[in-house]
Every structure is written in C-alpha cells, then in structure tokens.
Amino acid sequence: MAVGNLPFPELPPLNGVRLGSAMAGIKKPDRRDVVVIELPDTATVAGVFTRNAFCAAPVIVAKAHLEECASAARVPRYWLVNTGNANAGTGASGLQDAYASCEALAEQMGIDKSQILPFSTGVIGEPLPMARLLAGIPSALGSLTDTSLAWQQAGEGILTTDTRAKGATVTVSIGDQQVTINGITKGSGMIKPNMATMLGFVVTDAAIEQSLLVSLLRETVDRSFNCITVDSDTSTNDACMLAATGTGVRIESEEQVATFRNALQRVMTELAQAIIRDGEGATKFVTLQVNQATTRQEALDVAFTVAHSPLVKTALYASDANWGRILAAVGRAPVEAFDVDQVVIDLGDVRLVENGGRADSYTEAAGSAVMAQDEIIIRINLGRGEESATVWTSDLSHDYVTINADYRS
C-alpha cells in the first residue's frame, strides 16, 4: 500500500557512474538483493550515518573506510549494498563479514579495500549469508552500466518492505553548463532517521571540494530526511551518501553553490517524501507545518510530537476528524511557557483551534471532508516567534501492524 502514483523517473547517465545488480538469494529467491555502484577516480564522497548506538557493522566499516581514504588521499570507488540482512547486532563476526565483502570486491577490481563502502539493510541480529553475497558480487559487476534502467534496478535491489523503487533527478544550468543530480533511496518502516535516511545514494556530475560536499549533504539532509517519520524508530543501518564525480562544472562561487544547493535540496526532499508515501501500511501522506515558533528546534519538537502520536495517526487512518487528539499532542510538546491562547491549528483549509479552544467556524462535516483526503496538511501557528519547520509523516494502519508482525516469517 502506498500513497499516490509515483513511477520511477528517467534518470540520465552520469559520466563515470555505473550501476549493477544481482539476485543472490540472500533472503528470498528471484529478487535483486546485491547492488554495486561504481564511481570514477575523480570523485569526492561524503556520508552521514545513523546515531543508533547499535549501529550495524557496515556502518562502522563505511565510516572507517571513508576516514582511511581521506588520510591516504584515495577515492572511494564502489558502494556495495545488500538487502535481506542488516548485518546489525552481529558483533565481531559481523564486522569480519563486512570487511570480507569489501576485500572480495576490491580484489576483483584491483583497488584497496578502503575504497569499498559497504551498506546492508534487512533483518537485524542474523549472520550475513556470506557465501550468497560473495557469489552475487561478480554477477552485479557483470551487469554494470550507466542506463536509467540500471538506476531503477539498483533502486529495486535495495528495497526491504518497500512496495516500489524510489528515485529522483534534477538538472540545472550553472553558467553555460548543465549539472545533473540523480538519487535513489529505500525506506518504508523503522523510519525516524536522526541523521539521514534508511539508505540513500545520490550522485552529481559536478566537481565539488570535499569539505563543501560534506556541508551540502548535512544541510540538505537536515531539511529532508531528518524531517520524516513513519514510526519514530531510528534504524541501526541508516546511511545517506553523496558523491560528486568531478567530471563536470566546478561548484565554487557563492552563486554556484546556492544554485546547486537548491537543486540538491529538491532531490533530497523528493526522495524523503517518497519514503513517507511508501510508508509501511500508509494510506495518508501528511504534512505538518509549524510556524511562529521561537526556534526551528521548537517547531520541530511540536511537529514530531504530533507526527509520533499513535492517537493522531490512527485518527488519520480512520479519516476521523477527532481534532482533540491534535490539540492534545501540541499541548504536550516540550515547549516552555506555552500560551495556548495564541495557538492556531488548521486542518487543510479548515480552522480547528483558536483562542484556546475549538474555532467558532469549525464544523464536523468540514473537518471530516479534509480527513478523508489522501494528502493532508496540518498547520500549527504557535504565536511565539518567527521560526518554522515542516515534517512529513504517514498514518498508522492495520497493515503496518501486519507487515511488522510478519516481517521475519
């Protein structure tokens, strides 16, 4: 179940970037579950990773390899991804398996193992089936190509409970040249990233210095993947990677950076929203806009308090205009010196709350009509300041419970 019809877009080729995938049977037969993404030796690479204390073995190795490449002036050349098994909660043996997968790919490509960054997603706490993974790597390498179909197949090869591959692309003019940004992501449940997304891989053909690339990634992630939640759970395996191939226009001036940042934000936001639209069991795509806060963090705190409320989320699923649940969630948000008389809450174009209680203009019929829609906007004005934030979430359905109850069976 997913909200809206979002076919996978046509992603143009990027010079020096190839993608390949294979069916290795890591968890299920006859599905793509190993993906290799190849980058040119002119690339710069940045990443952000989960803050979960039980971070998965591939997260530990990817971070270590990024640091090793930086200190040795090497370029990470390959992203190696598997689905079906998270290689998380697997201790020392899991680390050995993550390193071994990098060594296997590096040996085949004749490069240093630190130039391989591993990523895994799937069931936590089970050993990675190394024989199947290693057997799938040559097949993935054999299918490397730069076509849009390769991007789509890579998008399919990183899915877990997702119902569809998720991709985005933007091309902008910078000076007299064009810059393209392509991205794929996966995520459907265990979504409250707290740094990035479940797995996200974004590549541009621009040339961008390393420190600027890191800054751009963090800025755009904070206003995209860090603004989504399905179920308030932060995964052990979250990673979002950004690579600049260095084969196109160099991004240096303030104007160039601003143009590129806007384009990158569009890609990141589109990918983040695609996760919510495909949230486990989702029937509603919900935008929470909090305005007139004293700080952006205050606005985020209010938005996430509403977005994480099981009572609000089940009312959304039922299309029940039980607006009191929204009011109660706003009221328990961690806001000091809250003056509820200043709070205004709108459901779409229907005023719910003002002057400390139900708006005089509110009618049940009008509220129910908005709640019946697939896409809903909830606006909350705090009347305290000038800062704002937007968060995207989904409803909580019977299917969410079923999907997660049956996940390992």
C-alpha positions as a Python dict, from the first residue, in 0.01 Angstrom:
ca = {
    (1, 'M'): (0, 0, 0),
    (2, 'A'): (135, 344, -92),
    (3, 'V'): (3, 697, -141),
    (4, 'G'): (-4, 836, -492),
    (5, 'N'): (118, 702, -824),
    (6, 'L'): (494, 764, -840),
    (7, 'P'): (655, 580, -1132),
    (8, 'F'): (1033, 557, -1125),
    (9, 'P'): (1169, 859, -1317),
    (10, 'E'): (1404, 851, -1615),
    (11, 'L'): (1747, 909, -1462),
    (12, 'P'): (2005, 1029, -1716),
    (13, 'P'): (2354, 877, -1733),
    (14, 'L'): (2633, 1042, -1535),
    (15, 'N'): (2985, 1033, -1673),
    (16, 'G'): (3190, 772, -1486),
    (17, 'V'): (2899, 625, -1289),
    (18, 'R'): (2776, 270, -1346),
    (19, 'L'): (2535, 52, -1152),
    (20, 'G'): (2488, -323, -1143),
    (21, 'S'): (2266, -561, -951),
    (22, 'A'): (2223, -932, -893),
    (23, 'M'): (1984, -1187, -747),
    (24, 'A'): (2191, -1364, -481),
    (25, 'G'): (1908, -1516, -276),
    (26, 'I'): (2023, -1351, 46),
    (27, 'K'): (1674, -1375, 195),
    (28, 'K'): (1436, -1452, -91),
    (29, 'P'): (1493, -1608, -434),
    (30, 'D'): (1430, -1429, -762),
    (31, 'R'): (1469, -1073, -635),
    (32, 'R'): (1751, -824, -672),
    (33, 'D'): (1941, -804, -345),
    (34, 'V'): (2302, -711, -427),
    (35, 'V'): (2386, -374, -581),
    (36, 'V'): (2721, -226, -686),
    (37, 'I'): (2756, 144, -767),
    (38, 'E'): (3082, 244, -938),
    (39, 'L'): (3229, 594, -910),
    (40, 'P'): (3517, 746, -1112),
    (41, 'D'): (3858, 807, -959),
    (42, 'T'): (3791, 1183, -983),
    (43, 'A'): (3502, 1170, -735),
    (44, 'T'): (3459, 1323, -392),
    (45, 'V'): (3236, 1136, -148),
    (46, 'A'): (3052, 1236, 171),
    (47, 'G'): (2824, 1043, 402),
    (48, 'V'): (2605, 1076, 709),
    (49, 'F'): (2515, 777, 922),
    (50, 'T'): (2280, 657, 1195),
    (51, 'R'): (2331, 774, 1551),
    (52, 'N'): (2189, 448, 1686),
    (53, 'A'): (2438, 313, 1944),
    (54, 'F'): (2391, -36, 1799),
    (55, 'C'): (2500, 80, 1454),
    (56, 'A'): (2545, -202, 1206),
    (57, 'A'): (2878, -349, 1103),
    (58, 'P'): (2864, -197, 752),
    (59, 'V'): (2810, 147, 904),
    (60, 'I'): (3122, 105, 1118),
    (61, 'V'): (3324, -14, 819),
    (62, 'A'): (3194, 252, 578),
    (63, 'K'): (3286, 528, 823),
    (64, 'A'): (3629, 376, 882),
    (65, 'H'): (3695, 340, 510),
    (66, 'L'): (3590, 698, 443),
    (67, 'E'): (3840, 818, 702),
    (68, 'E'): (4112, 589, 568),
    (69, 'C'): (4059, 713, 212),
    (70, 'A'): (4075, 1073, 329),
    (71, 'S'): (4401, 1022, 516),
    (72, 'A'): (4560, 825, 229),
    (73, 'A'): (4432, 1055, -50),
    (74, 'R'): (4232, 770, -201),
    (75, 'V'): (3888, 791, -361),
    (76, 'P'): (3604, 558, -255),
    (77, 'R'): (3525, 383, -583),
    (78, 'Y'): (3242, 143, -507),
    (79, 'W'): (2929, 133, -294),
    (80, 'L'): (2838, -229, -220),
    (81, 'V'): (2481, -278, -99),
    (82, 'N'): (2284, -583, 8),
    (83, 'T'): (1926, -621, 122),
    (84, 'G'): (1762, -905, 312),
    (85, 'N'): (2009, -893, 601),
    (86, 'A'): (2116, -587, 803),
    (87, 'N'): (2437, -736, 947),
    (88, 'A'): (2346, -547, 1265),
    (89, 'G'): (2368, -680, 1619),
    (90, 'T'): (2618, -935, 1489),
    (91, 'G'): (2925, -840, 1693),
    (92, 'A'): (3282, -915, 1586),
    (93, 'S'): (3179, -1173, 1328),
    (94, 'G'): (2957, -917, 1158),
    (95, 'L'): (3248, -676, 1131),
    (96, 'Q'): (3463, -951, 982),
    (97, 'D'): (3192, -1022, 724),
    (98, 'A'): (3161, -654, 630),
    (99, 'Y'): (3537, -625, 585),
    (100, 'A'): (3547, -953, 391),
    (101, 'S'): (3283, -833, 144),
    (102, 'C'): (3491, -519, 80),
    (103, 'E'): (3805, -727, 33),
    (104, 'A'): (3632, -954, -216),
    (105, 'L'): (3514, -666, -435),
    (106, 'A'): (3844, -479, -402),
    (107, 'E'): (4040, -785, -512),
    (108, 'Q'): (3826, -825, -823),
    (109, 'M'): (3869, -457, -915),
    (110, 'G'): (4238, -430, -824),
    (111, 'I'): (4198, -150, -570),
    (112, 'D'): (4248, -103, -196),
    (113, 'K'): (3971, -243, 26),
    (114, 'S'): (3923, 100, 186),
    (115, 'Q'): (3786, 217, -150),
    (116, 'I'): (3481, -5, -98),
    (117, 'L'): (3198, 126, 122),
    (118, 'P'): (2951, -144, 236),
    (119, 'F'): (2582, -98, 317),
    (120, 'S'): (2324, -350, 437),
    (121, 'T'): (1954, -348, 516),
    (122, 'G'): (1709, -612, 633),
    (123, 'V'): (1670, -836, 936),
    (124, 'I'): (1872, -742, 1245),
    (125, 'G'): (2064, -996, 1452),
    (126, 'E'): (2119, -1268, 1193),
    (127, 'P'): (2457, -1360, 1037),
    (128, 'L'): (2512, -1229, 686),
    (129, 'P'): (2497, -1523, 441),
    (130, 'M'): (2845, -1455, 306),
    (131, 'A'): (2857, -1735, 51),
    (132, 'R'): (2550, -1595, -124),
    (133, 'L'): (2667, -1235, -101),
    (134, 'L'): (3013, -1310, -236),
    (135, 'A'): (2865, -1521, -516),
    (136, 'G'): (2640, -1229, -614),
    (137, 'I'): (2920, -973, -649),
    (138, 'P'): (3057, -1098, -985),
    (139, 'S'): (2706, -1101, -1130),
    (140, 'A'): (2646, -744, -1015),
    (141, 'L'): (2979, -638, -1164),
    (142, 'G'): (2893, -810, -1490),
    (143, 'S'): (2578, -601, -1524),
    (144, 'L'): (2743, -260, -1463),
    (145, 'T'): (2601, 5, -1693),
    (146, 'D'): (2501, 373, -1683),
    (147, 'T'): (2143, 347, -1811),
    (148, 'S'): (1824, 465, -1645),
    (149, 'L'): (1720, 100, -1623),
    (150, 'A'): (2034, 30, -1419),
    (151, 'W'): (1934, 307, -1175),
    (152, 'Q'): (1585, 158, -1145),
    (153, 'Q'): (1716, -195, -1094),
    (154, 'A'): (1956, -64, -830),
    (155, 'G'): (1659, 106, -665),
    (156, 'E'): (1477, -227, -664),
    (157, 'G'): (1783, -408, -532),
    (158, 'I'): (1797, -210, -206),
    (159, 'L'): (1431, -248, -102),
    (160, 'T'): (1304, -432, 205),
    (161, 'T'): (934, -384, 287),
    (162, 'D'): (908, -104, 31),
    (163, 'T'): (646, -153, -239),
    (164, 'R'): (832, 40, -511),
    (165, 'A'): (1171, 174, -612),
    (166, 'K'): (1230, 541, -533),
    (167, 'G'): (1434, 776, -749),
    (168, 'A'): (1471, 1145, -826),
    (169, 'T'): (1667, 1359, -1068),
    (170, 'V'): (1719, 1731, -1124),
    (171, 'T'): (1918, 1909, -1395),
    (172, 'V'): (2004, 2278, -1357),
    (173, 'S'): (2207, 2530, -1554),
    (174, 'I'): (2514, 2670, -1380),
    (175, 'G'): (2676, 2928, -1604),
    (176, 'D'): (2669, 2789, -1956),
    (177, 'Q'): (2681, 2426, -1841),
    (178, 'Q'): (2429, 2182, -1701),
    (179, 'V'): (2462, 1992, -1376),
    (180, 'T'): (2262, 1676, -1307),
    (181, 'I'): (2186, 1516, -971),
    (182, 'N'): (2049, 1160, -955),
    (183, 'G'): (1940, 974, -643),
    (184, 'I'): (1780, 654, -520),
    (185, 'T'): (1662, 566, -171),
    (186, 'K'): (1490, 293, 24),
    (187, 'G'): (1281, 307, 338),
    (188, 'S'): (932, 219, 446),
    (189, 'G'): (941, 125, 814),
    (190, 'M'): (1176, 192, 1107),
    (191, 'I'): (1176, 550, 981),
    (192, 'K'): (1283, 837, 1202),
    (193, 'P'): (1633, 878, 1066),
    (194, 'N'): (1801, 1120, 1307),
    (195, 'M'): (2076, 1184, 1054),
    (196, 'A'): (1980, 1061, 710),
    (197, 'T'): (1751, 804, 559),
    (198, 'M'): (1744, 429, 576),
    (199, 'L'): (1966, 406, 269),
    (200, 'G'): (2016, 685, 18),
    (201, 'F'): (2263, 718, -269),
    (202, 'V'): (2290, 1048, -454),
    (203, 'V'): (2540, 1135, -728),
    (204, 'T'): (2608, 1453, -926),
    (205, 'D'): (2835, 1511, -1223),
    (206, 'A'): (2960, 1838, -1074),
    (207, 'A'): (3306, 1890, -927),
    (208, 'I'): (3281, 1979, -557),
    (209, 'E'): (3556, 2010, -299),
    (210, 'Q'): (3527, 1759, -14),
    (211, 'S'): (3452, 1994, 275),
    (212, 'L'): (3184, 2175, 73),
    (213, 'L'): (3030, 1842, -26),
    (214, 'V'): (3005, 1740, 339),
    (215, 'S'): (2843, 2072, 428),
    (216, 'L'): (2592, 2050, 144),
    (217, 'L'): (2496, 1695, 240),
    (218, 'R'): (2436, 1782, 604),
    (219, 'E'): (2238, 2097, 521),
    (220, 'T'): (2004, 1926, 277),
    (221, 'V'): (1962, 1610, 487),
    (222, 'D'): (1857, 1820, 787),
    (223, 'R'): (1566, 1964, 586),
    (224, 'S'): (1463, 1643, 414),
    (225, 'F'): (1545, 1301, 559),
    (226, 'N'): (1569, 1442, 911),
    (227, 'C'): (1216, 1579, 870),
    (228, 'I'): (1035, 1250, 806),
    (229, 'T'): (892, 984, 1036),
    (230, 'V'): (677, 677, 986),
    (231, 'D'): (701, 518, 1329),
    (232, 'S'): (960, 715, 1532),
    (233, 'D'): (1214, 430, 1514),
    (234, 'T'): (1574, 505, 1414),
    (235, 'S'): (1740, 220, 1226),
    (236, 'T'): (2077, 63, 1304),
    (237, 'N'): (2176, 91, 938),
    (238, 'D'): (2083, 442, 823),
    (239, 'A'): (2321, 595, 570),
    (240, 'C'): (2293, 870, 313),
    (241, 'M'): (2577, 910, 64),
    (242, 'L'): (2654, 1195, -173),
    (243, 'A'): (2919, 1174, -446),
    (244, 'A'): (3038, 1436, -695),
    (245, 'T'): (3209, 1276, -993),
    (246, 'G'): (3427, 1577, -1072),
    (247, 'T'): (3360, 1534, -1443),
    (248, 'G'): (3151, 1848, -1491),
    (249, 'V'): (3135, 2212, -1388),
    (250, 'R'): (3320, 2305, -1069),
    (251, 'I'): (3095, 2445, -795),
    (252, 'E'): (3288, 2725, -625),
    (253, 'S'): (3131, 3070, -625),
    (254, 'E'): (2858, 3173, -383),
    (255, 'E'): (2607, 3192, -666),
    (256, 'Q'): (2703, 2845, -797),
    (257, 'V'): (2679, 2695, -450),
    (258, 'A'): (2335, 2848, -393),
    (259, 'T'): (2202, 2716, -724),
    (260, 'F'): (2344, 2370, -663),
    (261, 'R'): (2218, 2362, -304),
    (262, 'N'): (1864, 2438, -417),
    (263, 'A'): (1878, 2161, -676),
    (264, 'L'): (2021, 1913, -426),
    (265, 'Q'): (1750, 2007, -176),
    (266, 'R'): (1485, 1929, -437),
    (267, 'V'): (1630, 1581, -492),
    (268, 'M'): (1668, 1509, -122),
    (269, 'T'): (1318, 1631, -39),
    (270, 'E'): (1160, 1434, -321),
    (271, 'L'): (1337, 1117, -206),
    (272, 'A'): (1244, 1175, 159),
    (273, 'Q'): (880, 1234, 73),
    (274, 'A'): (880, 919, -143),
    (275, 'I'): (968, 720, 169),
    (276, 'I'): (666, 858, 355),
    (277, 'R'): (438, 797, 58),
    (278, 'D'): (555, 435, 70),
    (279, 'G'): (549, 405, 449),
    (280, 'E'): (451, 64, 578),
    (281, 'G'): (73, 37, 551),
    (282, 'A'): (42, 406, 464),
    (283, 'T'): (-286, 537, 326),
    (284, 'K'): (-222, 907, 400),
    (285, 'F'): (64, 1148, 324),
    (286, 'V'): (63, 1413, 596),
    (287, 'T'): (247, 1746, 600),
    (288, 'L'): (289, 1913, 939),
    (289, 'Q'): (378, 2280, 917),
    (290, 'V'): (466, 2454, 1244),
    (291, 'N'): (506, 2831, 1227),
    (292, 'Q'): (567, 3123, 1463),
    (293, 'A'): (799, 2928, 1692),
    (294, 'T'): (1084, 3085, 1889),
    (295, 'T'): (1339, 2847, 1732),
    (296, 'R'): (1344, 2596, 1449),
    (297, 'Q'): (1408, 2320, 1704),
    (298, 'E'): (1095, 2421, 1894),
    (299, 'A'): (895, 2398, 1572),
    (300, 'L'): (1042, 2053, 1502),
    (301, 'D'): (964, 1937, 1856),
    (302, 'V'): (597, 2031, 1814),
    (303, 'A'): (573, 1878, 1467),
    (304, 'F'): (732, 1548, 1570),
    (305, 'T'): (517, 1527, 1884),
    (306, 'V'): (207, 1535, 1665),
    (307, 'A'): (360, 1310, 1398),
    (308, 'H'): (452, 1043, 1656),
    (309, 'S'): (117, 1036, 1834),
    (310, 'P'): (-48, 694, 1782),
    (311, 'L'): (-385, 856, 1853),
    (312, 'V'): (-336, 1119, 1583),
    (313, 'K'): (-203, 863, 1336),
    (314, 'T'): (-491, 619, 1388),
    (315, 'A'): (-744, 901, 1355),
    (316, 'L'): (-580, 991, 1024),
    (317, 'Y'): (-613, 631, 909),
    (318, 'A'): (-979, 623, 1007),
    (319, 'S'): (-1044, 963, 841),
    (320, 'D'): (-1185, 1059, 1180),
    (321, 'A'): (-1189, 1436, 1242),
    (322, 'N'): (-1100, 1385, 1608),
    (323, 'W'): (-916, 1716, 1625),
    (324, 'G'): (-883, 1694, 2002),
    (325, 'R'): (-601, 1443, 1951),
    (326, 'I'): (-403, 1701, 1753),
    (327, 'L'): (-468, 1967, 2017),
    (328, 'A'): (-356, 1731, 2297),
    (329, 'A'): (-36, 1638, 2112),
    (330, 'V'): (53, 2002, 2055),
    (331, 'G'): (-13, 2075, 2421),
    (332, 'R'): (227, 1805, 2547),
    (333, 'A'): (513, 1908, 2318),
    (334, 'P'): (829, 2016, 2505),
    (335, 'V'): (761, 2389, 2483),
    (336, 'E'): (829, 2618, 2780),
    (337, 'A'): (582, 2887, 2883),
    (338, 'F'): (324, 2768, 2632),
    (339, 'D'): (41, 3019, 2585),
    (340, 'V'): (-234, 2803, 2434),
    (341, 'D'): (-450, 3109, 2368),
    (342, 'Q'): (-202, 3207, 2096),
    (343, 'V'): (-210, 2870, 1918),
    (344, 'V'): (-398, 2836, 1591),
    (345, 'I'): (-442, 2492, 1427),
    (346, 'D'): (-574, 2440, 1074),
    (347, 'L'): (-661, 2112, 905),
    (348, 'G'): (-621, 2189, 537),
    (349, 'D'): (-836, 2500, 486),
    (350, 'V'): (-1048, 2427, 794),
    (351, 'R'): (-976, 2619, 1116),
    (352, 'L'): (-976, 2378, 1412),
    (353, 'V'): (-843, 2570, 1708),
    (354, 'E'): (-804, 2934, 1811),
    (355, 'N'): (-826, 3133, 2135),
    (356, 'G'): (-760, 2823, 2342),
    (357, 'G'): (-1040, 2605, 2206),
    (358, 'R'): (-1244, 2496, 1907),
    (359, 'A'): (-1279, 2761, 1640),
    (360, 'D'): (-1627, 2908, 1610),
    (361, 'S'): (-1625, 2843, 1235),
    (362, 'Y'): (-1546, 2471, 1270),
    (363, 'T'): (-1794, 2207, 1158),
    (364, 'E'): (-1759, 1829, 1181),
    (365, 'A'): (-1856, 1794, 816),
    (366, 'A'): (-1577, 2026, 702),
    (367, 'G'): (-1317, 1852, 919),
    (368, 'S'): (-1427, 1507, 803),
    (369, 'A'): (-1402, 1612, 439),
    (370, 'V'): (-1035, 1705, 482),
    (371, 'M'): (-955, 1391, 681),
    (372, 'A'): (-1095, 1177, 400),
    (373, 'Q'): (-828, 1304, 161),
    (374, 'D'): (-514, 1102, 79),
    (375, 'E'): (-290, 1406, 128),
    (376, 'I'): (-345, 1627, 432),
    (377, 'I'): (-179, 1945, 560),
    (378, 'I'): (-190, 2031, 930),
    (379, 'R'): (-76, 2387, 1008),
    (380, 'I'): (11, 2486, 1363),
    (381, 'N'): (88, 2852, 1442),
    (382, 'L'): (234, 2891, 1790),
    (383, 'G'): (219, 3271, 1806),
    (384, 'R'): (560, 3287, 1979),
    (385, 'G'): (818, 3389, 1719),
    (386, 'E'): (925, 3380, 1356),
    (387, 'E'): (1082, 3034, 1312),
    (388, 'S'): (916, 2743, 1130),
    (389, 'A'): (967, 2379, 1031),
    (390, 'T'): (794, 2119, 816),
    (391, 'V'): (774, 1746, 890),
    (392, 'W'): (622, 1472, 676),
    (393, 'T'): (457, 1160, 816),
    (394, 'S'): (201, 888, 743),
    (395, 'D'): (-96, 735, 920),
    (396, 'L'): (-95, 415, 1127),
    (397, 'S'): (-298, 134, 974),
    (398, 'H'): (-379, -232, 1035),
    (399, 'D'): (-136, -317, 757),
    (400, 'Y'): (153, -154, 945),
    (401, 'V'): (98, -396, 1232),
    (402, 'T'): (62, -692, 996),
    (403, 'I'): (377, -608, 800),
    (404, 'N'): (589, -583, 1113),
    (405, 'A'): (431, -881, 1289),
    (406, 'D'): (509, -1098, 986),
    (407, 'Y'): (844, -939, 893),
    (408, 'R'): (1069, -1236, 975),
    (409, 'S'): (828, -1510, 864),
}
